[in-house]
Amino acid sequence: MKNLFAFLFISSISFAQTNTEIHLFDIKELNGNWIATNAKNISNNDGYDSQPHFYNNNTILFSSNRNGEIDIAKYDVISGSKTFISNTPNGGEYSPQRIPYSKNISAVRLDKNGKQRFYKYDINTGENSELIKDLVIAYPVWFDKNTLISSVIVNDTLELFISDLKTKTNHSITKQVGRSLHKIPNSNLVSFMKKNKDKWEAWSLDPKTKETKKITNTGTTEDVCWLPDGTLLIPYQKAIYKFNPKKDKRGSLFYKFKDENINNISRITVNKNGTKLAIVAEVSPRALAQEQLEGYNKRDIEAFLKPYAKNVKVYTYPNKLSYEGIDEMRKRYAPMFEKTKDLHCKITSRIVKGNVVIDEELVTANGNTFKALAIYEIKNGKISIVRFVR
C-alpha cells in the first residue's frame, strides 16, 4: 500500500501531464508597492514543469518534463541556458534542492514501479545515492546539513517528520500536512502547511524543541513562500498576497499578473536576496483549446484527447449531459477521425474569459459545412467541461 500512495501523491501530477510553466521575474518595492518586471518563461516546455528552487541567486533548479520523463533541470539566470542534471529512464525526480554547505542537491525519486526514495545528486555528473531509507518522503526542506523536515507518506495521508541524518533517526510531529515547506527568514523555524477540514493553515515548527504554532489561515491555498524580511507570500489564481505575521492584521495584495498565460499559480519561491521571484502557473485556457483543435484537424486522436481531463463531461447547452469520460470521447471521435477524410474545423471567433473559452466554429465533414459553438471550461490545467450549443 505504501508504494500505491506514493504513486497517488506524486506521480499523478506528472502522468496527468498538466501543462505548467515556470515564470521568473525581477521584483522590487517602489513607493510602498511591489512591482514585477522582466518576465521570462524559463521552462518553455510542453507538459509538467514545477517545483522551482534557487540553488543560488543566479541558478534555479526545477523538475521538468523531458520526453515523457521528469528530470532535474538547471537554469542559468544570466545566460538563459537550461541543462539537465539527471536522466532517469525508469523514473523521475521531484523537489530538487541544494543540500546546505554542499554543492550537491537532493531530490525525491519516484520509479515507475512505484518505489519512492530520497536521493543525493552530484550537481555536475548526476551521480546519486540514497539519503534516507526508512521514510517515503514526498516534500522536503533542509533545516541544516544534517536535519531534514519533510512531508512523508504514511498510509493515506501526509505526516510531518524531522529526520536527523547524522544519528539516522526520524521523529513524527503532526499529521494532515501539505507540500509547501520553507525556512522562515531571520529565525530558527520552518513553516509547513496543515489542513483544517477543507482549508489550509500556515504553521511554524522549531526543529530543536519540536514546538509548532499556527501562523495564519491561507484558505484554499496550499503553496506559500517567504520574503527575506519575514513577509509570507500567498498565491491565489492570478495574484499573490502578502502577510507579515509580526505587523499585519490581515493580508493585502502583493502583485496581480495580467499575462493570459499565468493562471492558478501554485509553487512559488524567492531568491535569498529577495530580488527574483519564480512561480509555477498553468498555461492559458486558449492554448488548451487550440491544442485540441489542432489534434482534431490532424485527425490525431491522441493529440486531440491530450488536453482533456480523464473525467471530462460533455453537455448539450446548457446542462444536458451527453456523455462523460475520456474513454467515451475516444470511442466517439476515433472512428470519425478514421472515416472522415475532409474533417476540418475553422475558428471564426474565439473569446477567452478567465477559465472559459468560447469558440465559434465552421466545421467541414463529408462535403458539408456547418456552424457550431463550443464552450470549454478548464480546471487544473485540463479541459474538464465542454458545452455544445446547437
Stockholm file with secondary structure:
# STOCKHOLM 1.0

chainA/1-390         MKNLFAFLFISSISFAQTNTEIHLFDIKELNGNWIATNAKNISNNDGYDSQPHFYNNNTILFSSNRNGEIDIAKYDVISGSKTFISNTPNGGEYSPQRIPYSKNISAVRLDKNGKQRFYKYDINTGENSELIKDLVIAYPVWFDKNTLISSVIVNDTLELFISDLKTKTNHSITKQVGRSLHKIPNSNLVSFMKKNKDKWEAWSLDPKTKETKKITNTGTTEDVCWLPDGTLLIPYQKAIYKFNPKKDKRGSLFYKFKDENINNISRITVNKNGTKLAIVAEVSPRALAQEQLEGYNKRDIEAFLKPYAKNVKVYTYPNKLSYEGIDEMRKRYAPMFEKTKDLHCKITSRIVKGNVVIDEELVTANGNTFKALAIYEIKNGKISIVRFVR
#=GR chainA/1-390 SS CHHHHHIIIIIHHHHTTCCEEEEEEEEEEETTEEEEEEEEESSCCSSCEEEEEEEETTEEEEEEEETTEEEEEEEETTTCCEEESCCCTTEEEEEEEECTTSSCEEEEEEETTSCEEEEEECTTTCCEEEEESSCCEEEEEEEETTEEEEEEEETTEEEEEEEETTTTEEEEEEESBCSCCEECTTSSCEEEEEEETTEEEEEEECTTTCCEEEEEEEETCCCCEECTTSCEEEEETTEEEEECTTTCSSCEEEEECCCTTCBSCCCEEECTTSCEEEEEEECCHHHHHHHHHHHHHTTCHHHHHTTEEEEEEEEETTTEEEEESHHHHHHHHHHHHHHCTTCEEEEEEEEEETTEEEEEEEEEETTEEEEEEEEEEEETTEEEEEEEEC
#=GC SS_cons         CHHHHHIIIIIHHHHTTCCEEEEEEEEEEETTEEEEEEEEESSCCSSCEEEEEEEETTEEEEEEEETTEEEEEEEETTTCCEEESCCCTTEEEEEEEECTTSSCEEEEEEETTSCEEEEEECTTTCCEEEEESSCCEEEEEEEETTEEEEEEEETTEEEEEEEETTTTEEEEEEESBCSCCEECTTSSCEEEEEEETTEEEEEEECTTTCCEEEEEEEETCCCCEECTTSCEEEEETTEEEEECTTTCSSCEEEEECCCTTCBSCCCEEECTTSCEEEEEEECCHHHHHHHHHHHHHTTCHHHHHTTEEEEEEEEETTTEEEEESHHHHHHHHHHHHHHCTTCEEEEEEEEEETTEEEEEEEEEETTEEEEEEEEEEEETTEEEEEEEEC
//
